[in-house]
Amino acid sequence: MKAFNRFLDVITRITGIMAGILLFIPVFAIFYEVISRGVFNQPTEWATEISTYCVLMAGFLGMGTALAKGRHIHVDMVISHLSERTNIILRIVSCIICIIFTVIFCWKSAEMAYMSYDLDMLAASTLRMPLWIPQLSLPVGTIVLLLQFVRMLIENVQALASHGEKKGGAAA
């Protein structure tokens, strides 16, 4: 489990850094667009498109990092009133549901990216970006998210087992 955690931490850090870098590119592209349009009266045709791709890719590549750091949205108004054991069970069920959804999303997004690559699909714009490039961020980011859900599932199953041992040990 330690090797899996180290591997996942490295992969999550890499995709998180990539997402961060991708979020800086639109800043420079839009800055260039503003200067080009405002000062030189020469608007670009690519700044908005590049910015859109970068933000999209950053969002998907950053999902695993957000989950690992506990930054995904969650509401604990009800679960904060439940027992620790019940919370662990709910987290296990939630992880299983999320794993199923993530596997399906990963599979379908990988199919989409492969089809775009195989058919040499290009964006219908002046930039003519090969669509598989931004689409590849979907399965890559989703794989990292899936691995984070697997880690959470394992940790919660272990927590449930140790919670049961504490109860069993205290009663004996």
ChimeraX attribute file (.defattr): number of C-alpha atoms within 10 A of each C-alpha:
attribute: neighborCount
match mode: 1-to-1
recipient: residues
	/A:1	9
	/A:2	7
	/A:3	8
	/A:4	11
	/A:5	13
	/A:6	11
	/A:7	12
	/A:8	18
	/A:9	16
	/A:10	12
	/A:11	16
	/A:12	25
	/A:13	16
	/A:14	15
	/A:15	22
	/A:16	22
	/A:17	16
	/A:18	15
	/A:19	24
	/A:20	17
	/A:21	13
	/A:22	21
	/A:23	19
	/A:24	14
	/A:25	16
	/A:26	20
	/A:27	13
	/A:28	13
	/A:29	18
	/A:30	17
	/A:31	13
	/A:32	15
	/A:33	20
	/A:34	17
	/A:35	14
	/A:36	14
	/A:37	13
	/A:38	11
	/A:39	10
	/A:40	9
	/A:41	11
	/A:42	12
	/A:43	15
	/A:44	14
	/A:45	12
	/A:46	15
	/A:47	20
	/A:48	14
	/A:49	16
	/A:50	19
	/A:51	20
	/A:52	13
	/A:53	20
	/A:54	21
	/A:55	19
	/A:56	18
	/A:57	23
	/A:58	25
	/A:59	20
	/A:60	24
	/A:61	30
	/A:62	25
	/A:63	24
	/A:64	30
	/A:65	25
	/A:66	17
	/A:67	17
	/A:68	21
	/A:69	8
	/A:70	10
	/A:71	11
	/A:72	11
	/A:73	8
	/A:74	7
	/A:75	7
	/A:76	9
	/A:77	8
	/A:78	7
	/A:79	12
	/A:80	10
	/A:81	10
	/A:82	12
	/A:83	10
	/A:84	14
	/A:85	14
	/A:86	13
	/A:87	16
	/A:88	20
	/A:89	16
	/A:90	14
	/A:91	16
	/A:92	20
	/A:93	14
	/A:94	14
	/A:95	21
	/A:96	16
	/A:97	12
	/A:98	17
	/A:99	19
	/A:100	12
	/A:101	12
	/A:102	20
	/A:103	16
	/A:104	13
	/A:105	17
	/A:106	20
	/A:107	14
	/A:108	14
	/A:109	19
	/A:110	20
	/A:111	15
	/A:112	18
	/A:113	21
	/A:114	16
	/A:115	14
	/A:116	18
	/A:117	17
	/A:118	10
	/A:119	10
	/A:120	11
	/A:121	15
	/A:122	15
	/A:123	12
	/A:124	10
	/A:125	10
	/A:126	9
	/A:127	13
	/A:128	11
	/A:129	16
	/A:130	15
	/A:131	20
	/A:132	22
	/A:133	15
	/A:134	19
	/A:135	22
	/A:136	21
	/A:137	25
	/A:138	26
	/A:139	24
	/A:140	19
	/A:141	24
	/A:142	24
	/A:143	20
	/A:144	25
	/A:145	27
	/A:146	24
	/A:147	20
	/A:148	24
	/A:149	23
	/A:150	16
	/A:151	18
	/A:152	19
	/A:153	21
	/A:154	15
	/A:155	15
	/A:156	20
	/A:157	16
	/A:158	13
	/A:159	16
	/A:160	19
	/A:161	13
	/A:162	12
	/A:163	15
	/A:164	13
	/A:165	12
	/A:166	11
	/A:167	11
	/A:168	10
	/A:169	9
	/A:170	8
	/A:171	7
	/A:172	5
